[in-house]
Amino acid sequence: MKKLILSLVVVSAFAISAVTAQTYRVAKTYHIKSSGGYDYITVDSLSNNLYVSHGNQVNVLNKTTGDSIGVIKTDKDVHGIALVHAMGKGYITNGGANSVAVFDLKTNKILGHVPAGEFADGIFYDTFSKKVISCNGKSKNMTVIDPSTDKAVATIQLTGWPETATSDGKGRIYVNNAEKSEIDVIDAKTYKIIHTWALAPGKGPSGLAMDRKTMRLFAGCDGNLLVVMDATNGKIVTTLPIDDECDAVGFDVKLKTVYSSNGEGTLTVIKEITPDKFTVAQVLKTEKGARTNAVDQITHKIYLPTADFKPKDPKSFRPAAIPGTFRVLVVSQ
């Protein structure tokens, strides 16, 4: 029995070592020469498209080659992009316009606009309620959109600025309340807040991802900290070190890997060994400003937008990108 236990320990240790030995690298760079800022990026794992927010437009790229497929022009600053394949439509948050633009996935043509709260930012599609939900920063609420009608059907009022949201696919929506440093849990049937869970020691959460199988939430917080939370009860499972300016967290379902993209210029790669055990497998040097990311669940590549920057204006939240320097980094093993 002792020999069996020892063998299992050796095998487990070897498996963990083999997983953490996998090295990620910046394999390609896709250049986009137009001017403007950027925010979220969305990869379509069901097609070959990459949707990149850039100023007042979305650049659609071939995710394999980086070639331009098209440009979706909008009236105001673009932030997030959500895809609803069942309806053949995509949704773009336009922060300054306080609205969500609807576009055709085949033609990339704008189909209409849905009024949202002030500064529509993060956005996602909830597979349980079959609704598109935008996070509206300045009005501290979320707009629930029915993609079958492209009408807002509910507004979820929060107590603070919502950054990013996700869902468990079973009736619960989780949102980073950055202002209150908490996770707000929303019933996807009633659109009411049913739990408020503190992220302490994490503060000012921005990026958020989830392992639906283990029911673990991953919140990238200020103070160089990623918080792992049990999505069934709000308990903090563990915390892990990340670098500064994390604005998005990605999760690879098959590889059980968490990615924190840090604007400081790194990508923190975290392996989920068990639901309660996590380890930093690698800190990959990327480029300054690469603060958001998208994970391709098919190819397991990670996409991170960035640019070169002008000196920061003290009155601005972030330094302005130098025109012609915008690019997408492609990370792979």
C-alpha positions as CSV (number, residue, x, y, z in Angstrom):
1,M,0.0,0.0,0.0
2,K,2.9,2.4,0.9
3,K,4.5,1.6,-2.5
4,L,1.2,2.4,-4.3
5,I,0.8,5.7,-2.4
6,L,4.4,6.6,-3.2
7,S,3.9,5.8,-6.8
8,L,0.8,8.0,-7.0
9,V,2.7,10.9,-5.4
10,V,5.5,10.5,-7.9
11,V,3.1,10.4,-10.8
12,S,1.1,13.4,-9.5
13,A,4.3,15.4,-9.0
14,F,5.5,14.5,-12.5
15,A,2.1,15.5,-14.0
16,I,2.2,18.9,-12.2
17,S,5.9,19.4,-13.3
18,A,5.1,18.5,-16.9
19,V,2.2,21.0,-17.0
20,T,4.1,23.9,-15.5
21,A,7.1,23.2,-17.8
22,Q,5.0,24.1,-20.9
23,T,6.4,27.5,-22.0
24,Y,4.3,30.2,-23.6
25,R,5.8,32.7,-26.1
26,V,4.7,35.6,-28.3
27,A,4.6,33.8,-31.6
28,K,3.1,36.4,-33.9
29,T,2.2,40.1,-34.1
30,Y,-0.7,41.4,-36.1
31,H,-0.4,45.1,-37.1
32,I,-3.4,47.4,-37.5
33,K,-2.3,50.8,-38.9
34,S,-5.4,52.9,-38.1
35,S,-5.4,55.3,-35.1
36,G,-7.4,55.3,-31.8
37,G,-7.4,53.6,-28.5
38,Y,-8.5,50.1,-27.6
39,D,-10.1,48.0,-24.9
40,Y,-11.5,44.4,-25.1
41,I,-10.8,41.8,-27.8
42,T,-13.0,38.8,-28.7
43,V,-12.0,35.7,-30.5
44,D,-14.6,33.6,-32.2
45,S,-13.7,30.0,-31.5
46,L,-16.4,28.8,-33.9
47,S,-15.1,30.7,-36.9
48,N,-11.8,32.2,-37.9
49,N,-12.5,35.7,-36.8
50,L,-10.9,38.0,-34.2
51,Y,-12.8,41.1,-33.2
52,V,-10.6,43.9,-32.0
53,S,-11.9,47.2,-30.4
54,H,-10.0,50.1,-31.8
55,G,-11.1,53.7,-31.4
56,N,-14.6,54.1,-33.0
57,Q,-14.5,50.8,-34.8
58,V,-14.0,47.1,-34.6
59,N,-11.3,45.6,-36.7
60,V,-12.2,42.1,-37.9
61,L,-9.1,39.9,-38.5
62,N,-8.4,36.4,-39.6
63,K,-7.3,34.9,-36.3
64,T,-4.8,32.6,-38.0
65,T,-3.1,35.0,-40.4
66,G,-4.0,38.5,-39.0
67,D,-5.3,39.5,-42.4
68,S,-8.1,42.1,-42.4
69,I,-11.6,40.7,-43.0
70,G,-13.4,44.0,-42.5
71,V,-14.0,47.0,-40.3
72,I,-17.2,47.8,-38.4
73,K,-17.6,51.5,-38.0
74,T,-19.5,52.9,-35.0
75,D,-20.3,56.4,-33.8
76,K,-18.4,56.4,-30.5
77,D,-15.6,54.6,-28.6
78,V,-15.8,50.8,-28.8
79,H,-15.2,48.7,-25.6
80,G,-16.6,45.2,-25.7
81,I,-17.8,42.7,-28.3
82,A,-20.2,39.8,-27.7
83,L,-21.3,37.2,-30.2
84,V,-24.6,35.4,-30.5
85,H,-24.3,32.7,-33.2
86,A,-27.8,31.4,-32.8
87,M,-29.1,34.8,-34.0
88,G,-26.2,35.5,-36.4
89,K,-25.5,38.8,-34.6
90,G,-22.8,40.5,-32.6
91,Y,-23.1,43.3,-30.0
92,I,-20.6,46.2,-29.5
93,T,-20.6,48.5,-26.5
94,N,-20.2,52.2,-27.4
95,G,-19.2,53.9,-24.1
96,G,-19.5,57.5,-25.1
97,A,-22.8,56.9,-26.9
98,N,-24.3,55.0,-24.0
99,S,-25.5,52.3,-26.3
100,V,-24.9,48.9,-27.8
101,A,-24.5,48.5,-31.5
102,V,-25.9,45.4,-33.2
103,F,-24.1,43.9,-36.3
104,D,-24.5,41.1,-38.7
105,L,-21.9,38.3,-38.2
106,K,-21.8,37.5,-41.9
107,T,-21.7,41.0,-43.5
108,N,-20.4,43.0,-40.5
109,K,-23.1,45.6,-41.2
110,I,-24.6,47.6,-38.4
111,L,-28.2,46.5,-37.9
112,G,-29.2,49.0,-35.2
113,H,-28.5,50.4,-31.7
114,V,-29.9,49.6,-28.3
115,P,-29.9,52.3,-25.6
116,A,-27.9,51.3,-22.5
117,G,-26.7,52.9,-19.4
118,E,-23.9,55.6,-19.1
119,F,-20.6,54.4,-20.4
120,A,-21.4,50.9,-21.7
121,D,-18.2,48.9,-21.3
122,G,-17.9,45.2,-20.7
123,I,-20.4,42.9,-22.4
124,F,-21.2,39.2,-22.6
125,Y,-23.8,36.7,-23.7
126,D,-25.5,34.6,-21.0
127,T,-26.2,31.1,-22.3
128,F,-28.8,30.4,-19.6
129,S,-31.1,33.4,-20.0
130,K,-30.1,33.8,-23.7
131,K,-29.6,37.5,-23.1
132,V,-26.8,40.0,-23.9
133,I,-25.8,42.0,-20.9
134,S,-23.7,45.1,-20.9
135,C,-21.9,46.6,-17.9
136,N,-22.5,50.4,-17.7
137,G,-19.8,52.1,-15.6
138,K,-21.0,55.6,-14.9
139,S,-24.7,54.7,-14.3
140,K,-23.6,51.8,-12.1
141,N,-26.0,49.4,-13.7
142,M,-26.3,46.6,-16.3
143,T,-28.5,46.5,-19.4
144,V,-30.2,43.2,-20.3
145,I,-30.9,42.9,-24.1
146,D,-33.1,40.3,-25.8
147,P,-31.2,39.4,-29.0
148,S,-34.5,38.1,-30.6
149,T,-35.9,41.6,-30.5
150,D,-32.8,43.8,-29.9
151,K,-34.7,45.5,-27.1
152,A,-33.6,46.2,-23.5
153,V,-35.8,44.1,-21.3
154,A,-34.3,44.9,-17.8
155,T,-31.9,47.1,-16.0
156,I,-29.9,45.8,-13.1
157,Q,-29.0,48.5,-10.6
158,L,-25.8,48.1,-8.7
159,T,-24.1,50.0,-5.9
160,G,-20.9,50.7,-7.8
161,W,-19.0,50.6,-11.1
162,P,-19.4,47.3,-12.9
163,E,-16.3,46.2,-14.8
164,T,-16.8,42.7,-16.2
165,A,-19.4,40.0,-15.9
166,T,-19.7,36.3,-16.5
167,S,-22.2,33.5,-15.8
168,D,-22.2,29.9,-14.7
169,G,-24.7,28.9,-17.4
170,K,-27.1,27.7,-14.8
171,G,-28.9,30.9,-13.7
172,R,-26.3,32.9,-11.9
173,I,-24.5,36.0,-13.2
174,Y,-21.4,37.3,-11.5
175,V,-20.1,40.9,-11.9
176,N,-17.0,42.7,-10.7
177,N,-18.2,45.7,-8.7
178,A,-14.9,47.6,-9.0
179,E,-16.0,50.5,-6.8
180,K,-17.0,48.3,-3.9
181,S,-14.3,45.6,-4.4
182,E,-16.9,42.8,-4.4
183,I,-18.6,40.3,-6.6
184,D,-22.3,40.9,-7.0
185,V,-24.3,37.7,-7.8
186,I,-27.5,38.2,-9.9
187,D,-30.4,35.8,-10.5
188,A,-30.6,35.4,-14.3
189,K,-34.4,34.9,-14.1
190,T,-35.4,37.9,-11.9
191,Y,-32.3,40.1,-12.6
192,K,-32.1,40.8,-8.9
193,I,-28.9,40.8,-6.8
194,I,-29.1,37.8,-4.5
195,H,-25.5,37.9,-3.0
196,T,-22.8,40.4,-2.4
197,W,-19.4,38.9,-1.7
198,A,-16.3,40.8,-0.6
199,L,-13.1,40.2,-2.6
200,A,-10.8,41.3,0.3
201,P,-7.8,41.3,0.2
202,G,-8.5,42.1,-3.5
203,K,-9.4,45.7,-4.4
204,G,-10.7,47.4,-7.5
205,P,-11.4,44.2,-9.5
206,S,-11.4,44.5,-13.3
207,G,-10.8,41.2,-15.2
208,L,-13.1,38.3,-14.4
209,A,-13.3,34.7,-15.7
210,M,-14.8,31.4,-14.5
211,D,-14.3,27.7,-14.5
212,R,-17.9,26.5,-14.7
213,K,-17.0,22.9,-13.9
214,T,-15.3,23.6,-10.6
215,M,-17.3,26.8,-9.9
216,R,-14.3,29.0,-9.4
217,L,-14.2,32.7,-10.2
218,F,-10.9,34.4,-11.1
219,A,-10.9,38.2,-10.4
220,G,-7.9,40.3,-11.4
221,C,-7.5,43.1,-8.8
222,D,-5.5,46.2,-8.1
223,G,-2.5,45.6,-5.9
224,N,-1.0,42.9,-8.1
225,L,-3.4,40.2,-6.9
226,L,-5.6,37.6,-8.5
227,V,-8.4,36.3,-6.2
228,V,-9.9,32.8,-6.6
229,M,-13.4,32.7,-5.2
230,D,-15.8,29.8,-4.7
231,A,-18.8,30.7,-6.8
232,T,-21.2,28.6,-4.7
233,N,-20.6,30.5,-1.4
234,G,-18.3,33.5,-2.0
235,K,-15.4,32.1,0.1
236,I,-11.9,33.1,-1.0
237,V,-10.1,30.0,-2.1
238,T,-6.7,31.5,-2.6
239,T,-4.9,34.5,-4.0
240,L,-2.0,34.6,-6.5
241,P,0.5,37.3,-7.5
242,I,0.1,39.1,-10.8
243,D,1.6,42.2,-12.2
244,D,0.1,45.7,-12.4
245,E,-2.7,47.0,-14.6
246,C,-4.7,43.7,-15.1
247,D,-7.8,44.6,-17.1
248,A,-8.9,41.2,-18.3
249,V,-8.6,37.6,-17.1
250,G,-9.0,34.6,-19.5
251,F,-9.6,30.9,-18.8
252,D,-8.8,28.0,-21.1
253,V,-11.4,25.3,-20.3
254,K,-9.5,22.3,-21.6
255,L,-6.1,23.3,-20.4
256,K,-7.4,24.4,-17.0
257,T,-5.3,27.6,-17.3
258,V,-6.0,31.1,-16.1
259,Y,-4.4,34.1,-17.9
260,S,-4.0,37.5,-16.3
261,S,-3.0,40.1,-18.9
262,N,-1.1,42.9,-17.2
263,G,-0.7,46.3,-18.7
264,E,2.7,46.6,-17.0
265,G,3.9,44.2,-19.8
266,T,3.4,40.6,-18.7
267,L,1.0,37.7,-19.0
268,T,0.7,35.7,-15.8
269,V,-0.1,32.0,-16.6
270,I,-1.8,30.2,-13.7
271,K,-2.5,26.4,-13.7
272,E,-5.6,25.0,-11.9
273,I,-4.2,21.8,-10.3
274,T,-7.3,21.1,-8.3
275,P,-10.3,23.3,-7.5
276,D,-8.4,24.5,-4.4
277,K,-4.9,24.5,-5.6
278,F,-3.4,26.9,-8.1
279,T,0.2,27.7,-9.1
280,V,1.8,30.4,-11.2
281,A,3.4,28.4,-14.1
282,Q,4.9,31.3,-16.0
283,V,5.2,35.1,-16.2
284,L,5.6,35.9,-19.8
285,K,7.0,39.2,-20.9
286,T,4.6,40.7,-23.4
287,E,4.5,44.5,-24.1
288,K,3.5,47.5,-22.1
289,G,-0.2,48.2,-22.5
290,A,-1.2,44.6,-23.3
291,R,-3.8,44.7,-20.5
292,T,-6.7,42.7,-22.1
293,N,-6.9,39.3,-23.6
294,A,-9.0,36.7,-25.4
295,V,-8.5,33.0,-25.2
296,D,-9.3,30.7,-28.2
297,Q,-10.8,27.6,-26.8
298,I,-10.0,25.6,-29.9
299,T,-6.4,26.5,-30.7
300,H,-5.5,27.6,-27.1
301,K,-3.9,30.8,-28.4
302,I,-4.2,34.0,-26.4
303,Y,-4.6,37.4,-28.1
304,L,-3.5,40.7,-26.5
305,P,-3.9,44.2,-28.1
306,T,-1.4,47.0,-27.4
307,A,0.4,49.9,-29.0
308,D,3.2,52.4,-28.5
309,F,2.2,55.4,-26.4
310,K,2.6,59.2,-26.1
311,P,3.7,60.7,-22.7
312,K,0.7,60.5,-20.4
313,D,-1.4,63.6,-20.0
314,P,-2.0,64.1,-16.3
315,K,-5.7,64.8,-17.0
316,S,-6.1,61.5,-18.9
317,F,-6.8,58.0,-17.4
318,R,-4.3,56.3,-19.7
319,P,-1.6,57.5,-22.2
320,A,-2.8,57.9,-25.8
321,A,-1.7,55.4,-28.4
322,I,0.6,56.6,-31.1
323,P,-1.2,56.4,-34.5
324,G,0.0,53.5,-36.7
325,T,1.4,51.5,-33.8
326,F,-1.6,49.4,-32.8
327,R,-1.1,45.7,-32.8
328,V,-2.3,42.3,-31.5
329,L,0.2,39.9,-29.9
330,V,-0.5,36.2,-30.4
331,V,0.7,34.0,-27.6
332,S,1.0,30.3,-27.9
333,Q,2.9,27.3,-26.5
